[in-house]
Amino acid sequence: MLKLQPIEKIAAKANIGKIYLTHFGPYIAKVDLGILDEIKKRKQGKYILVTAMTPTVLGEGKTTIAIGLSMALNSLKKKSFVCIRQPSVALLFGRKGPGTGSGYSQVFPYRDINLYFTGDSFAIETANNFIAAFIDNLVYRGNPLNIDAKRIYWHRTLEISDRFLRKIKAVNNKSLSYITGFDITAASEIMAVLSLCNDFNELKRRVKRIEIGNDLSGNGITLKDLKLDSLIADLLKDAIKPNLVQTAQGTPCFVHTSPFGNIAHGANSIIADKIALSLSDFVITEAGFGADCGAEKFFNIKCRQGHLKPDVAVLVCSMRALRVHGLENLKKQIENVRIFGIPVIVAINRFQGDSQSQLALIKQKAIEFGALKAEICQVHQLGSRGGLSLAEAVIEAAQQKRNNFRFLYPLAMPLEKKIETIAKLIYGAGRVKFSSMAREKLKRLKRLNNLPVCMVKTHLSLSHNPKLKGAPSKFTLSVRDLRIAAGAGFILVYCGNIQTMPGLPKKPRLKNVL
């Protein structure tokens, strides 16, 4: 049976002093941001992204591979840190399941991490919903800011999947009503703000510029206008601190923030990664879903806003995903990472029943498609021993001067052109079709043309249609709406029928969820 180490011992391994720890039991601690001043001049470790080919509904094991890789690097005497997102409780009780790895490649204590952990998600949900309640009350109490009730786009959030709350009517006893709704907490702009800020002062600046809607003249209304910015920042003063836990083999791990991969930017916090980079030789992080979703946003949004430069990308694939999407999808996703100038190593997540001949073919094809190397991984079954060849490949690639990291588009590029660039170069689309509402939003958002875009689309296809498998090309990408996320620092672009509030599946996880 696994015996966890006291969190002070894990912190000591990472050179995190006791003075910076706030305990949540014997195996979990928050790390105070005061450590940023102590470590700011230290040499930075190598920054490794774990991404994937287009997954099946079950996922392809990115988190498991990321955790296993960090343990394997430690076993090779390379000081490593793994940084992942906090799992969503809503998705845990739906279909996706736990987000803490699997088998001998997990982070612990996984039951706490998968549930309410240190209360970060609750703090975000509370802050988000207080804003919504305050807006409604302001309108009810005479509407001194002339808020246009038909242009309030700030939704409430909930950490439960409930399709019946996607659209609701808000009504008060003065005969005023308007349509609003709920999003999953992982889609909240507050979550994105927390994830993308570099320190608490930046958090306060970002919160000030969050826009909740428009006034009757069409001007944006911010939290600064509502005089809510200081209160909201204070509600997040503990949630901004990353959570320290451990892997099955005692490797330090930060689990912090949970922006969802296909309806937000899908990466853990910049703060966690920056602390880890100053404390280790290698930092392993991941981005949600396939490279078309997670890696694109990781590079264009997270790395841009955090001034981060990745060294190597590990792209996870599996036989079960290849049976659904084919080798052409693997080829396209390798290409999608290489567009950014990052060397790619393919990690083949081996499942029981995979044949040697099949695995050999995947290795061969991955190299032909442009990967530096392709390695078979069995970290689920073997822990660090199952990831040694991958770790050695990552070390070798990180030492080579093959990295020419670049963004996909300049911020000065017009908003419509940014969307078309992602659609054509990353997804393989032939053209983009904007709805009349999206066209109208493009005109309104010209004032924010210098922001990157965050595409909101299905993770089950390179396109916006989950039924289009493989590597579809020359299709028309459908854009139905756009929305500003000024605090997060990007424009949300809604493609197809993707929902920001999931529904429960036919058979929710009601028993044995953990």
N, C-alpha and C positions, 0 to 999 in steps of 0.2 A: 504494500500500500504506500502511496506517495506521502512523504513527510515534508510539509511546507516549511520554509525557513522564515524566521521572524523578519518583518519588513525592514527593521534596522540593519540587518545583515545584508539584505539586498541593496539597500541604500548605500551601505559602506562599500560594497563592490563597485558601485557607480560613482564613488567619491561625492556622495550627497551627504552633507553634515546633518546631524540630528536636529540642529537648530531650525532646519527648513521643513521638518516633517510635522504634519498634523495627522494623528492616527485615527483610523476607522477600524478598530479591532487590531488583532496581532499581525494581519497579513495585507493590510491596505493602508496607504497613507497618501495624503495630498502633499505636493511639494510647493512651498511658498515661492513666489516670483522674486523674492529678494536674492535668490541664487543667480539671477541673470546678471547682476552687477559683478558677482564674484567670478563668473566664468566667461565674461564677454570677450576677453583677450586670448582665450585658449585656442589652440589649433583645432580646426574642425575635422571631424571624421569623414569617411566616405558615405555618400548618401545614395541608398539603393531603393528603387521603387519596385514593388511587386504588383503586376497587373495580369491580364489574362486575355485569352481569346473570348469570343462571345459565349457566355455560359448557357447551361440548361437551367431549368427552374430550380434545381438543387444547388447551383453554384459549383465551382470547379476546385475549390480548396485553396484560394489565395491566402486566407488567414493562416491556415494550417502550414502552408509552405513558408510564409513569412516568419512564423514562430520557429519552425524547424530550421530554417536557414540561420536565424540568429543564434540558436543553440549550437548548430554545427560550426559557425564561425568562432564561438567561444571555445569549443572543444579543440579548435586549431590554434588556440592561444591568441586570437584576435578579440579584443574587447568589443562587445557588441551590445546594442540596445534595440529592442523592437517597439515600434509605436503603432498602435491600431486604434480604430474607432470603438466607442462604446456601442454594443448591440442595442437595437431598438426592441423594447418590450412588446410593442404593437406587432412587430413582425415575428417575434418569438412565439406568440400565441396564435399566429396565423399559419404561414407555410414555411418560411425561410429557416426557422430554427436558430439555435445558438450561434453566436458570432465570436467564439473564443478559441477556435481551433478544434482539433479532434484527436482521438487516440493518444499517442505519446507526444503529440505536438500541440499542447494547449497552454493557456494562461490560467492562473488560479488566484483567488478562489472563484471558479467559474460561475457558481450559482449566484453569488453576490453581483458579479460583473454583469451577468445577463439580466438581472432584475433591476432594482433601483440603486444599487451600488452606493455612491456617495451623495446622491440627490441632485446631480447636475441637471439631468433632464427635467426634474420637477421644478428647479429654479428657473430654467428656460421657459417651461410651459407657464409658470406663474407670471413671469415678466411679460410674456407674450399676451396672455389673457387679461392681465390688468390693463394693458394698453387698449385692448378691444373694449373692455368695460368702460374705461375712461372716455373713449371717443363717443360711445353711445350716450353716456351720461352728459357729455358736453353738448351734444346735439339736443338732447332732451331738455337741458337747462337753458334754452334760449339760443344755442348755437352762436356764441360770440365770434368765432372764427369763420363763420359762413361756410362751414364744411358742406360739400355737396354729397348728400347721402347716397346718391347713385354712383359716386366715384370714390367710395371708401373701399380700398382693396386689401385692407388689413384683416386677415382671418384669425379666428381663434384656433388653438391647436389642442390636440389630444393624443396621448400615447396609447391609444386603442384604435384598431382598424374598424371603422364603422362607416360603410358606404352611405347610410341614411343621413349622415351629417355633412355630406359634401356640399349641399345647398340647403340653406334654411332661410326663413323670413324673419327678420328682426322687426318687432312691433312694439310701440309704446302706447300709452293711453292718451296721447295727443294726436292719434290718427296718423302718425308718421311710421312708415314701414319701408324697408329695403331688403334686397337679397344679399346674403352673406354666406358664410360656411365655415367648416373646420378643415384644417390640414393636419397631417401627421406631424408630431413635434419635430421630427427629423427634417421637415421641410420649412420650419420656421426661419425667418431671416435672422432672428436672435441667435439661433444655433449657428448659422453661417458666420455672423459677426464674431461670435466667441471663437470659432474655429480659425478665422483668418486674421485676427489681430496679433500684433507682435508683443504687446505689453498692455498694462491696465490703462495707461494714458491714451493709447490708441483705441482701446475699447470705448472709452468715453467719447472720443472724437467721432467714432463710427456711429455710436448710438445717437448722437446729436443729429446726424444727417439722414437717419431712417425716415422714409416718406410713407405715410399711412393712407394717403389719398389726395384729393384735390379740393380746393375751395370753389365757390361758384364762378370765379373768373378763370378757372383752369390752372391756377398756380398750385405747386406741390406743398403739402403741409407736412412738416417734420416733427420729430419728437422734441426738438428744441422749441418749435413754435408752441407745442403743447405743454412745455415746461416739465416734461417727464424724463428728460435725459439723465439727470443726476440720480433720480430714484431707480431707474432701470439699471444703470451701471452698478449702483450699490447692491441691488438684488443679485448681481452676477459676480460679486467680489470674491466669493469662494469657488464658484463654478469655473472661473478662469484658471484655477490652479490645476495642473495635470495630476492624474491619479497614478500612483506607483504600485505595481503588483509584480508577479514573477511568473516565469514559464515553468514547465514541468521539471526543468533541469536547473532552475535558479537563475536564469538570465533576466536582467531587469527589463521591465516592460511598462510603458506608459499607455494607458487606455483613457482617451480624452476626446470628447465631443463626438457627435454622431450624425453629421449631415448626410442625407441619403444620396446614393450614387446616381439615380436617374431623375430625381426631382430637386437636387441641390448639387453641390460640387463634389461630394463623396470622398472626403479625406479627413483624417484626424487633424488635430490642431497644429498650427505653426509653432506655437509656444513649446509644445511637447517635443517636436522635432528639433528645435533650436537648442533646447537644453540638452537633449540627448547627443546632438552633434558635437557639443563641447565636452562631453564626458566619455566619449568612446571612439574606437577606431572605425566602426561601421554602424550606421543606423539603417535599419530595415523598416520601411513603411509601406503601406498599400493604398490603392485607390479603388473605389467601388466598381464592380462589374468588369466588363471588357475594356480593352484599351480605347475603344471609340468613345466610351462614356468616361470612365475614371481617369485614364492616363491623359486624355486630351484636356480635361478640366484641371488635373493636377499640374500639368505643365503651364497652361495658359492662365490659370487663375491663382492656384496656391503658390507655385514657384515665383510667379511674377510679383504677387503681393508680399510674399515673405522674403524676396531676394535670395531665393534658394537655387542651387545648381545641382541637379542629380548627376551621379557618376555612371550608373548602370541601371538598366531595367531588366527585371526577371519576368518573363511572360509565361504564365501557367496555362497548360493545356491538359486534356485528358481524353482517353479513348471514348468515353461516353459523350463528351461534347463534340468530338470529331465525327461520331456517328450521326449527330444531328446536323452539324454545320459543314462538315467536310474539310479537307486540307486547304481549300481555297480561302476559308475564313482565317485559318492560322496564318496563311501567307499575307492576307490583308492586314491582320492585326500586328504582325511583325513590321510590316511597312509603315503602319500608323505610328509606331514608336520611333522608327528610324527617321521619319520625317522631321522629328525634333532634334536629330543629331546625337541620339543616345544609343550606345551599343546595347544589343539585346541578347540575353541568354534565355533559352527556352527550358522551362522546368516541366517535365512530363510527370504529372501526378499519377503514380501507378495504383491501380485498383486491382482487387482480386479478380482473376480471370483474364487479365491482359496478357497476350502472348508475347514471347520474345521477338518473333518476327514482326508483329505489329509495332512494337516499341522501337525496333531497329529502323523500320521504315519512317516513323515519325522523326527520329533523330536525323536521318539522312535528309528528309525533306526540309526540316527546320533550317539546316545549314544552307541548303539550296535557296531557301527563301530569304536568307540574309542574316540569320542569327549567328553570333560568334561561336556559340556552342549550344548543345542540347543535352541535358542530363536527366536521367531517370531518378525520381524522388520517391522515397518510402518513409518519410518522416512520421506519417500517421502510424505505421507499423513499428518503426524502429527508433523514433526520436532522432537525435542529432546524427546517429550513425547512418540513417537513411538519407541525409542531406550533405554528406561530406564532399561528394564530387561536385555538387552545385556550389557549395561554399568555396571550394578551390577555384572553380571557374569564375566566380564573382571576384575573388581576390585578384586573380590574374587580369581580368577585364578592367578592374578599377585602377590598376597600375599602368595600363596602357594609355597612350595619348591618342585615343580614338574619339574622345568626347568633343563634340562641337555643338553644344546645346544652344538651341534657338527657339524662339516662339513661332507659332504658326502664322501670326499676323501682327502688325504694329497697331498700337492703340489708336493711332490717327486714322486708321482705315474706317470708312463709313460703316455704320452698323449693319446695313443690309449686306454689304460685301463681306463682313466678318462671318455672318451666318452662311452665306453661299460658299465661302472658303472652307469652313468646317464640313458642310454638307457634301461638297464635291471631293475634297482631298481626303477626308477621314472616313466618311460614310460611303462614298462611291456614287452619290446622286448625280443625275444629269442636270437637274434644275430644282429650284425651290419655288413653291407656290404659296403665296401669302394670302390669307383670308382678308376680307375687307376690314375686319377689326384689326388684324395684325398690321395692315397697311396704314391705318389711322394711327396706331400706336407708334409705328416707325417715324411718322411725322412729329408726333409729340415728344419723342425721346431723342431728337436730334441734339438737344442741349446737353445730352449725356453721351455723346458719340465717342468719348475717350475711354469708355469702360469696356472690359472684356465681356463676352457673352457666356452664359451658362445654359446649355441646351437641356431641355426637359423632354426626355423621350424614353421609349422602352429600352430595357437592357437585353432583351431576348433576340434582337436583330440589329444589324448595322443600320437598318432603316428605321422609320417610325412605326412600321407595321410588324408586330411580333411574329406574324406568320411567314415573313420573308426570311428564310434561313440562308446559311452559306455566306456568300459574298455578293449580294445583289448589286447590279450596276445600272446606271442610266435611268434609275427610277426618279420619280418626282417626290421630293420631301415636302410634306404638308406642314406649314406653320400656321397655327390657329390664333395665337395670342402672344403678346409680349408684356412684361411687367418689370418695373424698376425695382432693384434691390440696392438702393443708394448706400445704405449702411454696410452691406456686404461688399459693395463695390463691383457689381456686375448687373447685366440685364438678363432676366430670365426669358427664354424663348421656348414656348410650349408647342411641341410637335405631335401630330396625330391625336390620339385619345388618351394620352397618359393622364393619370389621376394623381393629385397631391394628397388625397386621402384614400388609402387602399381599403378594400373590403375583405371580410373574412372568407376563406375558402370553404368549399363544401364540407370538408372535415377539418375544422380548426384543431389545434393542439390543445386539448383540454386536459389530457392526462400525460404523465411522463414527459413534460416539456423540457426537463433538465436531466 
